[in-house]
Amino acid sequence: MKLTYQPFELKLKHPFTIAKFSRTATPLMLLQITHDGHTGYGEASMVPYMGESVETATAFLNQVDLSAFKSPFDFSDITTYLDSLAPGNPAIKAAIDIALHDLDGKLKQQPCWQLLGSNPQLMPVTSFTIGIDAPDVIRQKVQEAENFKVIKVKLGRDTDKELIQTIRSVTNVPLYADANQGWVDKEKALNLIYWLHEQGVQLIEQPMLKTDIDGNAWLTERSPIPLIADEAVQRLPDVEKAKGVYNGINIKLMKSAGMHEAQQMIIKARQLDLKILIGCMSETSCATLAAAALAPQCDWADIDGPFLTTNNPYKNPEFRDGKYVLSDDAGLGLSL
């Protein structure tokens, strides 16, 4: 079994601004694992605020012993092995996990979604994300989202109402909102949530600081809109902590260290009666197709990565009526 990898800078169509950060590109590590004539493709998206980089990813990969991976793969054991090498580093661990799932599907001649037990008929619509920006740019972004049935809006600054009003001046599609921990006053936040409810917002991610457990729980108890934990829930042990604090969780493969643990998080969330949004970072078709394989097991999807970039190295995923169309091709269904 052979592992190869190369850094890649994924460029965004627009500067991507959230409550506390802004960026125009994202460093990736594109990864391949070859075995028995087949190649599995993986990807690490290392958004700066998560603490990973090309340097940390390379250092981690240099520790990986491929002889630990035998087909048929035991993904639980693989996750344990990768965690034993170093704490953290979920994105590069996800790249390995995704590549092995792609390879597993190709070796078994089955699509990943089938191996994971997903039903393509249950695919939710995915949202198109609009970062914080000037009104004229917001209107341009809305035009770029014409093939989407839902728009996700980044909030968390004092321009929240203006941003929503700008969108509502040009479209009436349903909205998701993400405050990215940007709200600090729970009373003001609750008033804004009721206003957002009137504007057609259907869910809100991470309204207050992830460390403000009481504040988020207070909002959730009173909110007419489901409140979803994002930064507060990274990996499987965090899911149980969301119960009683949020209505649901946002699972991202770059947080969960890959597809295997993401599915375990889905199972755990269902046991706890938590809603599930599956999301993404700035990603190519590779990682978003991995998330799409699990999306039918979730309530909502926000896996728009390839559609927000200018240099996706793979073919854009098939997309129809606002939804991913899962391929019957073996593995992820990724087209080079």
Secondary structure, 3 states (H helix, E strand, C coil): CEEEEEEEEEEEEEEEECCCCEEEEEEEEEEEEEECCEEEEEEEECCHHHCCCHHHHHHHHCCCCHHHCCCCCCHHHHHHHHHHHCCCCHHHHHHHHHHHHHHHHHHHCCEHHHHCCCCHHHCCCECEEECCCCHHHHHHHHHHCCCCCCEEEECCCCCHHHHHHHHHCCCCCCEEEECCCCECCHHHHHHHHHHHHHCCEEEEECCECCCCHHHHHHHHHHCCCCEEECCCCCCHHHHHHHECCECEEEEEHHHHCCHHHHHHHHHHHHHCCCEEEEECCCCCHHHHHHHHCCHHHCCEEECCHHHHECCCCCCCCCEECCEECCCCCCECCCCC
